[in-house]
Every structure is written in C-alpha cells, then in structure tokens.
Amino acid sequence: MTAIVKDENMMLEKSYLNACNICLGILQEFCEKKFIKKVCQKVESAGYEFTNLVFSVSFPPQLSVREHAAWLLVKQEMGKQGLSLGRDDIVQLKEAYKWITHPLFSEELGVPVDGKSLFEVSVIFAHPETDEDCHFLSTSCPDCFKPAKNKQSVFTRMAVVKALDKIKEEDFRKKFPCPPNSPKSFCSAVEIECAHGAVFVAGRYNKYSRNLPQTPWIIDGERKLESSVEELISSQLLTVFKAESFNFSSSGREDVDVRTLGNGRPFAVELVNPRRVQFTSRDIKELQQKINISSDKIQVRDLQLVTREAIGHMKEGEEVKTKTYSALVWTDKAIQKKDIEFLDDLKDLQINQKTPLRVLHRRPLAIRTRIIHTMETHYIDEHHFRLHLKTQAGTYIKEFVHGDFGRTKPNIGSLMDGTADILELDVESVDVDWPPALND
C-alpha cells in the first residue's frame, strides 16, 4: 500500500503489484481462479472426450537461472546462521505451481489430474524482457548449448539446467546478480494447448480385389489407383475417432494384384490426437460393419482397441512365422499330372533370392535365404496347374515361380526343367495369432 498525503489528510491507495523477481509473476497472476477458468474454457471448447488429464507447463528457461540465484542467496544467508541447505530442500517453482493449480483444475473440470492420463493440457509461458538472463551461460558452459534443427533457440530449459549443474558458484555470482533484478513486466501465457495421446485399433483384413494396393500408390507425385486398403480402413476410423491423422501398419504386405483370403492379414492403425476415445464393444462392432459396407474390395474382422505395447506382437517373429499361398502357374511345355507330382514330395526346400528387380528401387540389394516348407499341386490342363505353398515369411512367391531371370534359385521353372510363370496369386493365411479373435 502506498501512503499519499493530500490536503493534510492521510489517504491510502493500492499501488500496482510488482512482478516477483524469482517467478516473474507466475505465482502471482496465474494461480488465480480467473486464469484457471480461462484454461478450462479452452479445454471445453476443444471438444475432447476425457475422464482425467495431465497438466503440463513450460516455463521460460530464465526462471531456472533466477531460481538458482535465489537458492545461492538463501544458502549463503543460512550458512551465516550455521545451517545447511541442499538443492533437494527447495521446492521447484514448477512443482509449487502444480500443487496450487491441480486442485483448481479438478474442481473446475470435475475430473482428476492424473500424471498417467493420455489427455494433456499444456500452458506455455514467456517473458521476453528477461530472455537474455541465460546468455552468460553459453560462455561459461559452451558445450551445453548446441544448435538443434527443430529448436528456435539453443537456450532450452534442459540445456540451461545442464549448464547450471556445471557452473561453479563463484562464476555464477560474478555474472548474475543474487538476488536477481526486478522485472518491469509479468510473464504471459502465450499458448494454451490440448492434445490426446494416440489410440490404437487392430484387426484383420481380407482383400478381394486384384486392382487394389495396400498403401496409396503414388509415383512421382501422381496417384496410380484411386484407393488402397489403408485408406478404405483408416478413413472411416479417422472420421469416427475425430483424429488428426493416422499411421497404418500390418503383418507383411501383398502386391496390388494379389488377394488376401482366409482369416485375413493382421493390421493396426495408430490414430493421432483423437477427440473421441470412449467406445463400447458394440460401438466398435458397428464401426467394423460400417467399414465392411463401404467397399466390396475389402472386409475387416476382429476389430478392437489395443495398447501400443500389444502392436509389438504383430511384428514379433516376422522372419519365423509362416504364410500359405495359392498360385495359378503356367508352363511353356505341355505337362501331365505325373510331371508335377514330385513337387508334392519336396519338404523344407531352401532357396536363395536376390532382391527382385521389381522391388529393387525400395529394397537394398541382398541375397536372402528362405524356406518353402511344403507344396501341393492340382493339375488343371497341359499348361496350367495350381500350386499351394506354405513358406517362411518374407519369401517372394512370384519370383519363386518364374525365377526372376535366375535371381531366385531354385525356382519352379528350373525344378521342372522349363519355363514357368505365375498368372494369379492369393494369400490364404498369415499365421500370426494376433489380434485375439472375437466372437462376432
């Protein structure tokens, strides 16, 4: 309060509060219910579903410098009294701020503040007036401040904290005032953001078209086919989950002209920053039906919500799992049933495959050893038979049939001492027991 003498009468007038020289006004201005309400209004208008939240704050890095200066000062004064003070005896400014604001957020939003929540509310503070507080550290500890491509400034909070741990007390005192100078202005909250951690949906898909790639087929910026398995599934999920974007992954992939039959191929979709996340099993079943009705080129089964960790099961054992295929084979020379029966007797045939010419633009040149576990033939006519194969994952089936100009050895053509080619190929099973089958 400031005393003002006017007409010989003492009058009291409230002066403007000065910004604290340690917290730069954060504990003065931003712990009030008025500010909490402002943040909560932003949260509610963002339209997210959530049952709890994690609250994070980003303080300007110079606050760490000012906290350090205050600690050195208090430590010095206590030392004069014969008392000791360690860093662990000090409550960090960020912790103090969260202790004050967490109950206020819970009260205003009606949900608990939980450090494990996938829904995050973050506030970013800035104080341009004191930005240069950190600059002296770059001469004292230059190795702590290395430019990073995605950072606007080298003076990140982590870099500043690292430098403060390294700098000697006497060097710090020489270059920075203890206590710090009082600022003229308060901190400002420059950004209030909401984001939800990714959620994951998994299932198995069948592909019935011989003119549908698994992922968008774009060459030199030009789309070759209008859709893909990934888009037919993920576009529906994106809409229903109100997500920003998605990442599609699967247990292997099939070519554009190959069908996937049987119990389908396992897949998973990561939905980034979804606004809707609360679904019952009935909701997911209806979503599966929606995907299946949307196209006759694919069908989805066993659709379910899974954890990020569970997706690891899909990728486990990529090299050891097996797949079964059905191929329609053409031969240049006329054959009888007895000419192909020997293939049925070949078990665990080892083949060497040099990276096929058709994928050489995206795969490194290498020779891969693969196993053809079993083969079963069905004679059709003098130039055609159907070949059922069970193989090690990662086997190039088309190349095993036609040989790829001798890059796959042995191959069906060389085994039959002639020329063979593949006319149609179907994936009949992908032997990965994931995700768990559901009772539809």
N, C-alpha and C positions, 0 to 999 in steps of 0.2 A: 504494500500500500504506500502511496506517496502522499506526504503531507503538503498541503498548499495553503499559504496564508493569504486571505482575501478579506479586505475591509476589517482587518484585525481579528477576524473570526477564523478558527482552525477548521478547514474542510478536508475531508478525506476523499481521494479519487483513486480508483483502481488503475494501476499502470498496466501496460501490455506486458504479458509474461515473456521473459526472455527464454530463448531456446537453451536447453541444458547443453553444457559443453562436452558431455560424455555421450548421451544418447541422441543428441541433435534434435530432441523434441519427440522422439518416438514414444517414450513412456508418458509424455505429457499430452500429446494430441491424439494418439492412435490406439489408446486403450479405452476410449470413451464409447458409450453405447451408440452414440450418433455414428461413429465410424464403423462399428460392428454392423449396424443396420444397413449402412451403405454397401458393405461387402455382401451381406446376406441377400439384399435386393438383386445384386448382380448374379449371385448363385441361383436364386429362384427364377430369374428371367432367362438363364442359360438353358433351362429345360432338361436337366439331367435327372435320372432316377438314382437315388442313393439312400442307404439306410444308416450310413455313418460317413465320416470324412476325415481326411488328414489335412491339417492346416500347415502350410509351409510359408516361411517368409524369407525374402532375400534382402539383407541389409547392405548398404554401401560398404565397400571394404575399408574405408577410412574409419568406420566405427571400431574395427578391431584395433587400429592404431591408437585411438582415443581410450579404449578400454585398457590397453596395455599401459598407456601413460598414467591412467588413474591408479592402476594396480601398483606400479612402481612407486608412486607418490604415497599411497596408503601403506605399502610395505615399509617404506623409509620412515614414516611417522610412527608406525607401530614398533619398528626396530628401536627407536629412541626410548620407547617405553619398556624395552626388554621383551617384546612379544614378537613371535614369528608369524608370517602369513605366506601360505603356499598358493600356487595357481588354483589348486582344487578347492581352496576355501572360498573362492569367488564364484558367485552365480553369474554365469554368462548372460549378457544382455538379451540374447535371443531366447534363452530358457525363461528368463523373467517375463519376457513379453508373452510367451506361450502360456505360462502359468496364469497370467492375468486374463488372457483372451479366450482360452479354451472353454471355460465355463460359460462365458458370454455367448460364444457361438452355439454351444449345445442348447442353451436356453432359447436363443432366438430361432434356431432351425429345428429344434425338437429331436435331434439325433446326437449320438455320442461322437466325440472327437477321438478317433482311433488310429494309431500310427500304422496299422496294417491295412487300412481301408484302401480300396482301389480308386476311390474318388478323391481328388486333390484340389484344394482351394489354395491358391498361392497369391501373395501380395509382394510386389517388388517396390522397394523404397529407393529414393535417390536424393542426393544433396550436392548439387553441382558446386556450391560455394566452397566446399572443403575437399573437392576431388584431388587437389594437389597434396593433401596430407600424406599420401602414400609414396610420393615420388622420391623422397630421400632414401627410401629402402632400396631402390634399384641401383644406387651407387654402392651401398653397403653390402648388399647381397645380390649381385647381378645374375648369378646362376639360378635364382628363384623365379626370375621373370623372363620367360622365353615366349616369343610370339607364337600364337596358335591361329590356324586358318579361320576357325569359326568364332574367335573371340575378338570383340571390338577393341579391347584394352588388355595390356599384359597384366594390369593390376586387378586380378581376380581375387576373390576372398581367400581362396585356397593358397594362392601364391603369397599373399600378404601374411597370412597366418604362418606359413612356412618360413618366411623371412623374419618374422617376429620371434620365432623359436631359435633362430640362428644368431641374431644380432646381440652383441654384448650390451649390458645395461648402460655402461658409461657412454658407449657410442650412441645409444638411443637418446639418452638425456642431452647429449651435445647437440643433437639435430632436431629434437622435437620437444616442445615445452611441456613440462609437468607441473601443474595441470595444463590441459590443452586450452587454447584460446577460445573465447566465447564466440559462437557464430551469430551472424545478424539475422539469419533466416532459419525456418524449421525445415525438417525433412519433408518430402512429399511422397505420397503413394502414387507411383507413375503407372502401375499396371495391376489390375485385379484379374486373375485368370482362373478358369475351371477346366479340369481335364479328367477323364476317366481312363484308368488303365485298360489295356486291351483285354477282350474276352475271346474265347476260342470255341469254335464249333467244329465238330468232326463227324464223319460218316463214311459211307462207301458209295461210289457212283458206278453206274453202268453207262457205257456209250454205245449207241446203236447205229450211229452214222459213220460212213466211210469218207465223209467230207467235213470233218469237224476236228480242229486241233485242240490239244488240251489247254494251251495258253494262247493268247492273241497272236495271230500270225502276221507280223508286220516286217516287211523287208524294205530297207532304205526309206523308212517313213511312210510306206504305202501298205495299207491293210489288204491282205490277200483273200481272207474269208471273213464273212460278216460277224461271226461269233466264235465262241470257244467254250469248252467245258467249264473253265474257270469263271467266265463271265455269266454263263447261264445259272450257275450255282450262287456265285458271290453277289451278283447284282440284287438278287432277292434278299439275301442276308443283310446287305448294306442298307437297304430301304427299311427293313423291319427293325433292325438294331439302331437305326439312325446314326450310323457310324461315319467317320470322316473318310476312311479308306480301308483297304483290306490287303492281306498277303495270303496267297494261296499256296499250299504245298501238298505233295502227295507221295505215296509209296511207289516211286518209279513213274514212268510216263509211257504212253503209247503214241505211235505215229498218227498223223491226220487220217490215214486210210485204214486204220486198224480199229476193230470194235473191241470193247471190253464187256465180256458177258459174265455168266456165273454169279458169284456173290459180290462182284464188283471190286473196285480198287479203293483202298483207304485214302482219305484226304482230310485235310484240316484247313480251316480258314481263320486267320487272325483278324479280328475286327478292331480297328484302331479308333480310340476315343469315342466309344458308343454312348449315345444319350439314353437309350433304352436298354436295360440289362436284366429286368426282372421277368422271367418267363417260367411258366409251369411246363411239365412234360407234355400236357395237352397242346400248349401253345407251340412247342417245338414240332409236335406231330403235324399240326396244321400247317406250319411253315414248310415241312417236308412235302406235304401234299401240294402246296402252292408251287413249289419248285417243279414237282413232277407234272403238274397240269400245264405249266408254262411252255414245255417243249416236249416233242416226241423223240428228240435226239438223245436225251439222257434221262436217267432215273436215279433217284437218291434213296438210300436206305440207312437205317440205324443212325439218323441224325441226332446229335446230342451235344450238350455243353460239356467241355472238358477243361482241364487245367493246362497251363503252359508246360508243366513237367510231363504230363501224360503224352504230349506230342512226341517226346523223345522215343516212346515205344514204337511209333510208326517208322522212325528212322533207324532203330536198332536192327542190327543184323542185315543191313542192305545186301551184303555180299553172301550171306549164308542162307537167306530164305529162298524158296523155290517158286517157280511160276509154271503154269501149264498153258499150252497154246494149241491151236488147231490151224493148220496151214493147208491151203489148196496148192498142190505142186504140179507143174507142167514139166514134161521131159521131152527132149528133142527126138529121142529114138523110141520106137514102139516098144511097149513093155507088156508083160503078162504078170499075173498076180505073184507067181513064184519069183519074179525078178526083184521084188521089193520086200519079200518076207524076211530077208536076212537083217533088215533094219530093226525088226522087232526084237532080235536077239542081242543087239548092242546095248550094253549097260554101262553107265558112268563113262561115256566116251569123252575123252579130253580133247578140246580143240583150242587152237591159238588164233585169236582175232586181232589183226592190226586195225587200228581205228578206221571205221568205214569211211569211204570217200564222202558219203552224204552228210556226215556229221563232223568232218574234219575242220570245218570253219569255226566250230564252237567247242571242240574237244581236243586235248593235246594228243599228239601222235604217240602211240604206245602199242605194245602187243600185250593183250590180256588173255590169260588162260581161263577158260570156262568149262563147265561140265554139262554134258547132255545126259541126264540121269536115265531117262527111258524114252523109247519111241514106239509108236504103234501105227501101223499103216492100214488104210482102207482103199482097196483098188476101186477105181471108177471106170476108166477105159484105157485104151492103148497109150494115151499121152497124159493121163491125169490120175492122181491119187491124193487122198487126204492123209496128212501126217499129224498125229497127235504127239506132242513133246512135253516132257517135264524137264525143266532146265534150272540151272543156277541163275539167280537174279543177275541182271546185267549182261545176259547173253543177247547178241544181235541175231535174231531169228532169220530175218530176211537174208542176211549175209551168209548164215549157215546153210541156207538152201542154195543160193545162186553163186556163192563163193567170192563175190566182190572182186573179180579179176585176180583171184588167187590170194587175196588178202586174208581170207579165213580158210584155215586148213586143219583137218579135212572138212569137206562140205558135202552136201547131198550129191551134187554133180560128180565130184571126184570119187565118192564112195560107190556110185553107180557106173563109173567109168563113162560119163557122158556129160550132157549139159542139162541143168535143171533151173527152173525159175519159179518164183512164188507169185501166185495170182491173187490170193486173199489170205489175210491173217487175222485171227481172233485171239484175244487173251481170254482164257477160260477160267483161270483162278490166279489170285495173288495170295500166296499162303502166309499172310500176316494176320495174327489173331487180335486185331485191333481196328477200330474201337469195339468195345463189347457189343455183341449182337443184342438187339432189343426185340421184345415180343410185340409185333405190330398187330 
